[in-house]
Amino acid sequence: MMTTTEMAFIREDMLDPIERMFEREYSNKYNVFEELLTTTEGGSGLADLAYVQGSEKGLHVVRIEESYRDCLTNVNAGVHSLSKIESNYRWLAVPLHEFRDGEDAFNELLHKTCKRRGFGLIAVQQKGLGVSAKVLLEPSKTEGNFLPLYGDLRQKWLEASRGRTSRGEYRVIDY
């Protein structure tokens, strides 16, 4: 239950804190963020944010939900929608105030569901005068290169990483 000092978050309020969290926790020299706007990007599910962490096999996709209940019960949102997304790491972001005080069994249901499906869980919360995001559960990794499913995201990543060298000091070139 929300107190008077907590603020209700909408999707747009949560984008920046989630991006800052990725930069802080999963930073790499060649990072690219993209807000996802269509259901055709990355599969038939709905996602809100894509983050490429340094390589084509480091694609994180985030589904942002404003309601805890929608995460579990709405077949067009939350874990149901995220199950249809293809990426290396899949995340679900929820406002922290949506978790119920004193109702551990209710709160654990989402955590256990995400863990069983290999999804990461992010909580967005008011912190001081701003908004912050923190990792509650790390996702499992799905091997593969899913960048081609996300329109021009691969091209943006290539432009950001142009001129880098590989571990063997070979220059990376895209033909």
Phi, psi and omega per residue, in radians:
M1 nan 2.407 -3.041
M2 -1.476 2.382 3.052
T3 -1.621 3.038 -3.104
T4 -1.184 -0.355 -3.138
T5 -1.522 -0.225 3.119
E6 -1.562 2.593 3.123
M7 -1.944 2.567 3.060
A8 -1.369 2.323 -3.113
F9 -1.769 2.428 2.951
I10 -1.856 2.925 -3.072
R11 -0.861 -0.827 -3.078
E12 -1.105 -0.556 3.111
D13 -1.190 -0.435 -3.015
M14 -1.633 -0.286 -3.086
L15 -1.063 -0.932 -3.095
D16 -1.073 -0.813 3.120
P17 -1.091 -0.593 3.119
I18 -1.195 -0.747 3.080
E19 -1.051 -0.765 3.117
R20 -1.091 -0.661 3.112
M21 -1.095 -0.769 3.113
F22 -1.112 -0.722 3.115
E23 -1.109 -0.639 -3.121
R24 -1.336 -0.785 -3.003
E25 -1.615 -0.504 -3.014
Y26 -2.281 0.619 -3.038
S27 -1.197 2.585 3.065
N28 -2.639 2.768 -3.094
K29 -1.099 -0.520 -3.059
Y30 -2.027 1.265 -3.137
N31 -1.728 2.529 3.060
V32 -2.436 2.290 3.038
F33 -1.924 2.560 3.012
E34 -2.589 2.285 3.034
E35 -1.353 2.250 -3.098
L36 -1.620 2.329 -3.033
L37 -2.038 -0.243 -3.087
T38 -2.209 2.754 3.137
T39 -1.370 -0.256 -3.105
T40 -1.370 -0.312 -3.141
E41 -1.343 2.078 3.026
G42 1.391 0.257 3.133
G43 2.169 -2.919 -3.059
S44 -1.642 -0.069 3.109
G45 -1.483 3.073 3.133
L46 -1.841 2.337 3.060
A47 -2.393 2.832 -3.052
D48 -1.984 -0.524 -3.026
L49 -2.536 2.397 3.021
A50 -2.065 2.472 3.134
Y51 -2.356 2.134 3.075
V52 -1.719 2.075 -3.082
Q53 -1.729 1.325 2.953
G54 1.405 -0.433 -3.131
S55 -2.570 2.933 3.135
E56 -1.158 -0.274 3.131
K57 -1.855 0.440 3.119
G58 -2.224 0.800 -3.092
L59 -1.577 2.070 3.065
H60 -1.832 2.319 3.086
V61 -2.178 2.354 -3.053
V62 -2.084 2.293 2.978
R63 -1.824 2.158 -3.125
I64 -1.788 2.238 3.093
E65 -2.140 2.452 3.115
E66 -1.553 -0.259 -3.049
S67 -2.262 2.300 3.076
Y68 -1.062 -0.757 -3.100
R69 -1.035 -0.742 3.120
D70 -1.087 -0.519 -3.139
C71 -1.030 -0.580 -3.053
L72 -1.871 -0.549 -2.968
T73 -1.862 -0.397 -3.107
N74 -1.479 2.035 -3.074
V75 -1.228 -0.207 3.094
N76 -1.789 0.178 -3.073
A77 -2.479 -3.086 3.007
G78 0.875 -2.382 -3.056
V79 -1.129 -0.525 3.132
H80 -1.174 -0.783 3.126
S81 -1.203 -0.726 -3.115
L82 -1.121 -0.513 3.114
S83 -1.104 -0.397 -3.103
K84 -1.626 -0.021 -3.101
I85 -1.591 2.456 3.078
E86 -1.904 2.110 3.071
S87 -2.912 2.999 3.134
N88 -1.279 -0.625 3.135
Y89 -2.369 2.304 3.116
R90 -2.076 2.327 -3.045
W91 -2.200 2.587 3.005
L92 -2.102 2.227 -3.141
A93 -1.983 2.335 -3.076
V94 -2.445 2.500 3.034
P95 -1.086 2.401 -3.111
L96 -1.047 -0.621 -3.107
H97 -1.177 -0.181 3.086
E98 -1.305 -0.334 3.053
F99 -1.348 2.403 -3.029
R100 -1.547 2.269 3.068
D101 -1.122 2.308 3.064
G102 1.359 0.049 -3.126
E103 -2.063 1.170 -3.061
D104 -1.043 -0.693 -3.120
A105 -1.095 -0.729 3.119
F106 -1.144 -0.805 -3.116
N107 -1.156 -0.659 -3.122
E108 -1.177 -0.407 -3.126
L109 -1.019 -0.797 3.127
L110 -1.170 -0.763 3.132
H111 -1.030 -0.844 -3.126
K112 -1.143 -0.692 3.122
T113 -1.112 -0.786 3.110
C114 -1.096 -0.764 -3.124
K115 -1.093 -0.775 -3.133
R116 -1.087 -0.599 -3.116
R117 -1.606 -0.065 3.114
G118 1.438 0.325 -3.130
F119 -1.583 2.577 2.979
G120 -1.514 2.777 -3.135
L121 -2.247 2.245 -3.125
I122 -2.071 2.366 3.036
A123 -1.898 2.320 3.086
V124 -1.882 2.300 -3.038
Q125 -2.512 2.753 3.008
Q126 -1.315 2.356 3.137
K127 -2.456 1.997 -3.067
G128 1.076 -2.224 3.117
L129 -1.637 -0.030 -3.083
G130 -2.078 -2.811 -3.128
V131 -2.237 2.434 -3.105
S132 -2.355 2.788 3.095
A133 -2.178 2.554 3.107
K134 -2.462 2.659 3.136
V135 -1.437 2.207 3.034
L136 -1.733 -0.515 -3.101
L137 -2.634 2.254 3.099
E138 -1.369 2.464 3.098
P139 -1.436 2.805 2.989
S140 -1.489 2.787 -3.102
K141 -1.697 2.378 3.006
T142 -1.843 2.137 -3.121
E143 -1.251 2.570 3.070
G144 2.423 2.980 3.075
N145 -1.964 1.806 -3.067
F146 -1.768 -0.057 -3.108
L147 -0.965 -0.677 3.137
P148 -1.044 -0.327 3.124
L149 -1.355 -0.166 -3.006
Y150 -1.960 0.797 3.031
G151 0.952 -2.182 -3.060
D152 -1.528 0.173 3.137
L153 -1.090 -0.688 3.109
R154 -1.071 -0.750 3.138
Q155 -1.126 -0.694 3.087
K156 -1.091 -0.715 3.125
W157 -1.154 -0.730 3.119
L158 -1.071 -0.716 3.112
E159 -1.134 -0.680 3.141
A160 -1.197 -0.541 -3.077
S161 -1.788 0.110 -3.135
R162 -0.972 2.340 3.100
G163 1.539 -0.086 3.123
R164 -1.253 2.849 3.092
T165 -2.024 2.649 3.101
S166 -1.402 3.119 -3.129
R167 -1.039 -0.587 3.128
G168 -1.489 0.223 3.141
E169 1.125 0.465 2.993
Y170 -1.570 2.438 -3.139
R171 -1.314 2.349 -3.140
V172 -1.441 2.172 -3.120
I173 -2.239 2.333 3.080
D174 -1.793 2.135 -3.118
Y175 -1.628 nan nan
